[in-house]
Each structure stands twice: as C-alpha cells, then as structure tokens.
Amino acid sequence: MVKIYKPGKVAIVLNGRQAGKKVVVIKQLDEGTKDRQYPYALVAGIERYPLKVTRNMSDKKIKRRSRLKPFVKVVNYSHLFPTRYALELEGIKGLVTTETFKDPTQRADAKKQVRKLLQERYFTGKNRWFFQKLRF
C-alpha cells in the first residue's frame, strides 16, 4: 500500500469537531498500535484561522487579528482527506508524540509550541493556503 500520509503532508479533517479544518501530519502509524488498532496519524492543525488584515489597520489590530488557535489530535486515516500540499515544519516533529496525549499539561505545552511555530510561519508569508479558512 502506498504511504499517503507522510510527515509534513497537509490534509483536511472530515469528521468530528474539527471537520473542515486543515492539519499537517506529524507522525503516521500505518499499522496502528495495541490500544488503537487502526491506522492513524498524529496531526496539528488550526482551529481558529487568522482574520483578514488591511493596510489601514493599526499595528495593534493587525497583531490581534493575526492570532491563530492550534490543536493537536490523533485522527483515524478514514477521517482525513489528503491534499497535494506539504508544510515543512521541522520543529513540530519532536514536540508531539503519543505520550503527549496522556497528560493534559503536556498537551497544553505542545499546543503552545505549535502555536508559536505556526505563527512564525504565518508571518513569513509562506504556505498562505494553509492559513486561510477552507471555503466550501
């Protein structure tokens, strides 16, 4: 079977609370594990996208509207839709592991780190499609 979900691959979540949100695959487990006996991926995505910014806005307003809210999640492959896009985020790979989901404080710390990395990527202007709300 061809491996579709490689680390850095952008996908769209199809089911659940984050349905329609874009995610980037951090780690894929094609065979599953003992406690999760289905193929799944550890993903990080954007729960709340940055808002539109215009030239007339003040720096304070631009900063406020440029915030984003991330999430980290374990998602079954059948609930993901792969895209042709990829996102190079080397810093995220070490942050989120399967042990991160066992402790709520580790999960919160991982979210903060993911927010920081995604925010930096947003301000550089790269991967604009990833940071825009999906319209459908």
N, C-alpha and C positions, 0 to 999 in steps of 0.2 A: 504494500500500500504506500502511496506517495505521501510524504510528510508535508502537509499544507501549512500547519501552524508552527512556524519556526520562531525563535525569539526575535522580537523586533517587528513582526508582522502585525499589521493593523487589521482588526476585524470589527464587526458590528454585533452587538448582543441582540438576540432575537426574542428571548423570553425573560420574564421577571421584572423586577423593579427598575433595572437599568436598560430595558428594552429600547432599542433605537440609539443607544449610546455607542460611541467609538471607543475601542480598547486597543491596547498594544499588548501582545503576548510576551510574557516574561519568561515563562518556563512551560514546556509542554510535557505531558505524561501520556504517551500513546497507549500504553498497556493498562493504565490505572494503577491503583495500589490496593493493599488489603482492605483498608477501610472505605475506599472509593473504587469500586470495581467497574469503572467505566473510563473511557479516555477523556481527559480534561486538561485544562490549561490554567495556569496562574496568570491573571491579567491585571493591568492597571489601566484605568480609563478616566474620563471626565464626566462627572455627574452634573456639574453646572458649568456651562461654557462661558467664556468672556463675552461681554456685550459689545455692541458696535461703538467705535470711537471716531469722533470727527476732529478736524483741525481747530475748531472754535473752542473746544472744551479746555478747562483749566487742567494743570498737571495733577491736582488732587483728584479731580473727577476721572481723569484718564486712568490713574492708578487704581481707583475703586472699581471702575468698570472692567479693568483688565484682569481681575481676580478670577480664578477658577477653582472648582471644588473637585478633587480627585476621589477615586475609590479603588480599592484592591479587592479582588474576588477570585474565587475558584469557579470556573464555568465549564460545564459539560460541552464537548465538541458539537453536539447536536443543537446547542443553543447559540452557536457562533456562526457568523457569515463572513468568510474571508474576503479581503479586498486586494487590489493589486498594489497597495501602498505598503511601505515599510518605514519604520521610525528607528533611527539609530540612537538609542539611549543606553549607553554603557553603564551608567551609574545605577540604574534601576535593577539590573540583574542580581546584584548582591544584596539588595535591600529586602526583597520579598522572597520568602521561602515557605515551605509547607508548615514549618514551626511558627511562622509569623501569625498564622490564623488561630493558633491555640490560645494565645494570650492577648486579651483586648488592648493592653498597654503597648505591646509590640506592634499591633496592627495600627494603632493611632500614630505611633512614631513612624511607621512605614509610610502612612498616608502623608504625613508632614514632609518627609523626604521626597516622596513622589511629587507632591505639590511644588516643592522648590525646583526640582528638575524640569517639570513640565512648564512652570512659569518662565524659567530661563529660556527654554526652547521657544516659547511663545513670543517673548520679547525680541529674540533674534530674527524673527520673521520667517523661520524655516518651517516647512510642513504646515502651511496655512490651512489646508483642507482638514487636517486632524483637529484643529481648534475651532472649527465652525460647526454650528448646530446642524444636524442632519435634517434636511427638509424632505418630507415625503407625505 
